[in-house]
Amino acid sequence: MEWELLWCTERVFKEENVSCCRGLRRSLREHGGWLRCVKKAAHLHVNRNQPKLACWTLVTDWREAQPLSEILWPSNPAALLPCQPPVCTIILCESEMQFSRASVFATKFKNRAGIVPVLCGKIPEVLLFGIIRKHFNSPLTKLHNVKVDERQQQQKQMDENKAPVQLLLFERLKDDAGEFEDKESMTGHGPSLEDIISKHGVPLAASGKTPPH
């Protein structure tokens, strides 16, 4: 099953991130994933910047997290979304203060989105096959006095926001990918998306077939 990782950060195309993007693409290919990069949340309104697969993960920083939430989970239920919301969202935090604020922010969306704040330098290895830890664990700013219980706090945050390890590893999505292989499954002749959600108790998404360009 193919999926996408969308990395949204203002300096994503700068020289300092060239090697990171190259490494990310290699790691993602090993797990059937594709990388898409955008500088700002507002750029999601442009069609060429939008994920082309239904199953995708968002990685962003605290600066872009709120603008992205306004686009992907608007307060107005009638608002037109530029694309389907991600299966899970990972907010990269560079300080304990950012992590604390992002954790409070995530609780506002826990019934609609699997938002997982992580502190750079203490990223759990279980996130997305270890890809997030491998490529984003080094903080851009030097961290001091990292609390011992932060890993437990991050695990608690994942549990509270309904983003369990199974969702983040996409194992259950892969198990059910066959149920969505043909269009009939999405038109009432096969198991519905609600059936899959009920079966696993986590927000799952169907996979597309066409790789992004």
ZIMO-V501963 format. One record per run of one state. SS is the DSSP state (alpha for helix, beta for strand, coil for the rest). FROM is the first residue (numbers start at 0). LEN is the number of residues. If there is no record, write none. Layout:
ss: <SS & SS>
from: <FROM & FROM>
len: <LEN & LEN>
//
This chain:
ss: <coil & beta & coil & alpha & coil & beta & coil & alpha & coil & alpha & coil & beta & alpha & coil & beta & coil & alpha & coil & beta & coil & alpha & coil & alpha & coil & alpha & coil & alpha & coil & alpha & coil & alpha & coil>
from: <0 & 2 & 8 & 14 & 30 & 32 & 38 & 40 & 45 & 46 & 49 & 55 & 61 & 72 & 87 & 93 & 95 & 107 & 114 & 119 & 126 & 136 & 149 & 160 & 164 & 169 & 170 & 180 & 182 & 186 & 192 & 200>
len: <2 & 6 & 6 & 16 & 2 & 6 & 2 & 5 & 1 & 3 & 6 & 6 & 11 & 15 & 6 & 2 & 12 & 7 & 5 & 7 & 10 & 13 & 11 & 4 & 5 & 1 & 10 & 2 & 4 & 6 & 8 & 13>
//
